[in-house]
Amino acid sequence: MGSQIPERTAHFVIPLRTGLAGGKNVPMPDWGIALMTACAALAGSLVTGWYTRAAGGRQADAARHAGNRQADAVLETVRMTLQDQRSVRELDLRRGAYAEFLAAAEVLVLTRRTRVGDPADLPALRRAFSAVLLEGPADAARTARELVDLLGTGHGSLDTIEQRREAFVAAAQQALRPADPAPPPAARAGGGDPSAPPR
């Protein structure tokens, strides 16, 4: 019974160099067991830490990409809002120039009818016409020029003047219609909008 292993270390028997113990299995001391346990725990935590770090990096990349997409969407919304506000301001300026021109033209039409007017009426019409020229578009400026030429020369019947005025009003109404909104970037690039022209 001298070859019996103590009971507390019976499960942790590892063969050591057989030459030292005469070919018999020698029980591992307690510090060896503790050392092996510590090494296994360290190796396990290193592997777990490596995979956790890799997963955390992937999650951080995904969060960064999601944040970038959200920021791009916010910027696109702001850009479209600013573009809409600019379009509204441009239409308001154009509407004011057209209204001033029509008012100055009406004064000269009234002068033609009553034969009573102010010598400053024609220069006021020309100033208002200059604003129409600046605001455009070309069709409104062309019809305004025809009306100015007719009122400035004093030739032409009141019916002809009325026709020119109506032509200007029609061109002005067309110019004051808001433009179609720009398609979203994905649609401009042909990504998802079936009606988008091929590139």
Backbone torsions as a table, in degrees:
resi	resn	phi	psi	omega
1	MET	NA	8.5	178.5
2	GLY	-73.6	-15.7	-179.5
3	SER	-94.4	12.0	-179.2
4	GLN	-78.1	141.3	-178.6
5	ILE	-91.1	138.6	178.0
6	PRO	-58.2	149.4	-172.0
7	GLU	-67.2	-36.1	-175.1
8	ARG	-70.3	-21.4	179.9
9	THR	-117.1	21.2	-174.8
10	ALA	-64.7	-27.5	-175.4
11	HIS	-90.0	-12.0	-176.2
12	PHE	-114.0	60.3	179.6
13	VAL	-103.8	123.3	176.1
14	ILE	-123.4	143.5	179.8
15	PRO	-72.9	126.5	172.8
16	LEU	-96.4	-171.7	179.6
17	ARG	-59.5	120.7	-173.3
18	THR	-67.4	-18.9	-179.1
19	GLY	-70.2	-31.4	-176.1
20	LEU	-77.0	-36.1	-175.1
21	ALA	-102.0	10.1	178.0
22	GLY	72.4	32.7	177.4
23	GLY	83.2	7.2	-178.9
24	LYS	-101.0	153.7	174.4
25	ASN	-75.1	134.4	-178.5
26	VAL	-110.7	133.8	-179.9
27	PRO	-67.4	146.0	-179.9
28	MET	-78.7	137.7	177.9
29	PRO	-69.6	164.0	-177.3
30	ASP	-61.6	-38.1	-178.9
31	TRP	-67.2	-28.0	177.2
32	GLY	-68.7	-41.2	177.7
33	ILE	-63.3	-44.0	179.6
34	ALA	-63.4	-39.3	179.2
35	LEU	-64.7	-43.7	178.6
36	MET	-64.9	-41.4	178.4
37	THR	-62.9	-43.1	179.3
38	ALA	-64.5	-42.1	178.9
39	CYS	-63.6	-41.3	178.9
40	ALA	-65.0	-41.3	179.0
41	ALA	-64.9	-41.1	179.1
42	LEU	-64.5	-45.2	179.0
43	ALA	-62.7	-42.4	178.8
44	GLY	-62.9	-42.0	-179.7
45	SER	-69.8	-33.7	176.3
46	LEU	-64.5	-45.3	179.2
47	VAL	-64.7	-45.8	178.9
48	THR	-61.9	-42.8	179.0
49	GLY	-63.1	-39.5	-179.9
50	TRP	-62.9	-47.5	-179.7
51	TYR	-67.8	-36.5	178.0
52	THR	-64.7	-41.3	178.6
53	ARG	-63.1	-43.6	179.8
54	ALA	-63.6	-43.8	179.1
55	ALA	-65.5	-39.7	177.6
56	GLY	-63.0	-39.2	177.2
57	GLY	-63.3	-42.0	177.8
58	ARG	-64.6	-40.6	178.4
59	GLN	-65.1	-40.1	178.9
60	ALA	-64.8	-40.8	177.4
61	ASP	-63.3	-43.0	179.1
62	ALA	-63.6	-41.4	179.1
63	ALA	-65.7	-39.9	179.3
64	ARG	-64.2	-43.8	178.8
65	HIS	-64.6	-41.3	177.5
66	ALA	-63.1	-41.3	177.4
67	GLY	-63.6	-39.6	178.2
68	ASN	-64.8	-42.0	178.5
69	ARG	-64.1	-40.8	179.4
70	GLN	-66.3	-41.4	178.1
71	ALA	-64.0	-40.1	177.3
72	ASP	-62.2	-40.6	179.0
73	ALA	-64.9	-41.2	178.5
74	VAL	-64.7	-43.7	179.1
75	LEU	-63.0	-39.9	178.3
76	GLU	-64.8	-39.6	178.1
77	THR	-64.1	-43.6	178.8
78	VAL	-64.0	-42.6	179.6
79	ARG	-61.3	-44.0	179.8
80	MET	-66.4	-38.4	177.8
81	THR	-63.5	-45.1	178.5
82	LEU	-64.1	-38.7	178.2
83	GLN	-64.3	-42.4	178.0
84	ASP	-63.6	-42.0	179.2
85	GLN	-64.9	-39.3	178.4
86	ARG	-64.5	-41.0	178.5
87	SER	-62.9	-40.6	179.2
88	VAL	-64.4	-42.8	178.6
89	ARG	-63.1	-42.5	179.3
90	GLU	-62.5	-42.8	178.6
91	LEU	-65.3	-36.7	177.9
92	ASP	-64.6	-43.1	177.5
93	LEU	-63.4	-43.3	179.2
94	ARG	-62.9	-44.1	179.8
95	ARG	-60.5	-41.9	178.3
96	GLY	-63.5	-41.7	178.8
97	ALA	-64.9	-42.0	179.2
98	TYR	-65.2	-42.4	-179.4
99	ALA	-64.6	-41.3	178.5
100	GLU	-64.2	-41.2	178.8
101	PHE	-63.7	-45.8	179.2
102	LEU	-62.4	-38.9	178.8
103	ALA	-64.2	-43.1	179.0
104	ALA	-66.3	-36.8	177.9
105	ALA	-67.4	-39.2	179.3
106	GLU	-63.3	-35.3	177.9
107	VAL	-62.0	-43.5	180.0
108	LEU	-70.6	-33.6	175.5
109	VAL	-64.1	-42.3	177.9
110	LEU	-63.7	-37.8	177.0
111	THR	-63.0	-41.2	178.4
112	ARG	-63.1	-37.0	-178.0
113	ARG	-73.4	-43.3	-173.1
114	THR	-96.2	-14.5	-176.7
115	ARG	63.6	20.7	177.2
116	VAL	-125.8	123.1	-179.4
117	GLY	-159.5	-178.8	-178.9
118	ASP	-109.7	138.8	178.7
119	PRO	-63.1	-17.6	-179.5
120	ALA	-83.5	-3.6	-177.0
121	ASP	-67.7	-42.5	-179.4
122	LEU	-66.8	-44.5	174.9
123	PRO	-60.6	-33.4	177.5
124	ALA	-65.4	-38.6	177.4
125	LEU	-65.3	-40.7	-179.6
126	ARG	-66.4	-37.4	176.6
127	ARG	-65.0	-43.0	178.5
128	ALA	-65.4	-35.1	177.6
129	PHE	-65.3	-36.6	177.8
130	SER	-60.2	-40.1	177.4
131	ALA	-64.6	-38.9	178.0
132	VAL	-64.6	-40.2	177.4
133	LEU	-59.4	-42.5	-179.1
134	LEU	-68.8	-39.6	-176.7
135	GLU	-77.3	-31.8	179.7
136	GLY	67.4	-163.5	-6.3
137	PRO	-73.5	-174.4	-172.4
138	ALA	-61.9	-36.9	-178.0
139	ASP	-66.5	-42.3	177.8
140	ALA	-66.9	-40.7	179.1
141	ALA	-65.0	-39.2	179.3
142	ARG	-64.4	-46.5	-179.4
143	THR	-68.5	-32.6	176.5
144	ALA	-66.6	-40.9	178.8
145	ARG	-61.7	-41.2	179.2
146	GLU	-61.0	-40.6	179.3
147	LEU	-68.7	-41.1	178.6
148	VAL	-63.6	-44.5	179.8
149	ASP	-60.8	-40.8	-179.1
150	LEU	-68.4	-42.8	-179.4
151	LEU	-74.7	-32.3	-178.0
152	GLY	-72.3	-32.6	-178.3
153	THR	-84.3	-23.5	-178.2
154	GLY	81.3	4.2	178.4
155	HIS	-94.4	160.5	176.9
156	GLY	97.1	146.6	-178.3
157	SER	-79.0	167.3	177.1
158	LEU	-64.9	-30.4	177.2
159	ASP	-65.9	-40.9	178.4
160	THR	-65.5	-41.1	177.8
161	ILE	-61.5	-42.2	179.7
162	GLU	-64.3	-38.9	177.5
163	GLN	-63.2	-42.2	179.1
164	ARG	-65.7	-39.1	178.8
165	ARG	-64.3	-43.3	178.5
166	GLU	-64.6	-36.3	177.1
167	ALA	-64.1	-40.9	177.8
168	PHE	-65.8	-42.9	179.9
169	VAL	-59.7	-42.0	179.6
170	ALA	-64.7	-42.5	178.7
171	ALA	-66.0	-38.4	179.6
172	ALA	-66.7	-41.8	178.8
173	GLN	-63.1	-39.2	177.6
174	GLN	-64.0	-40.6	-178.8
175	ALA	-70.8	-24.4	-178.1
176	LEU	-88.6	-3.0	176.0
177	ARG	-72.0	132.8	179.7
178	PRO	-64.3	144.5	178.3
179	ALA	-71.0	155.6	175.4
180	ASP	-64.0	139.1	179.3
181	PRO	-64.3	149.7	178.1
182	ALA	-69.0	141.8	178.3
183	PRO	-68.9	157.2	177.7
184	PRO	-61.9	160.6	-175.9
185	PRO	-56.3	-37.8	-179.2
186	ALA	-64.6	-37.3	179.6
187	ALA	-71.7	-36.3	178.2
188	ARG	-63.9	-34.2	-178.7
189	ALA	-83.1	-2.3	-179.7
190	GLY	83.3	16.1	-177.0
191	GLY	-98.2	81.4	172.7
192	GLY	117.1	-18.5	179.4
193	ASP	-97.4	109.5	-176.8
194	PRO	-66.5	-20.6	-179.4
195	SER	-86.6	-3.0	-178.9
196	ALA	-71.1	141.2	179.5
197	PRO	-68.5	149.2	179.2
198	PRO	-68.5	151.3	-179.3
199	ARG	-90.0	NA	NA
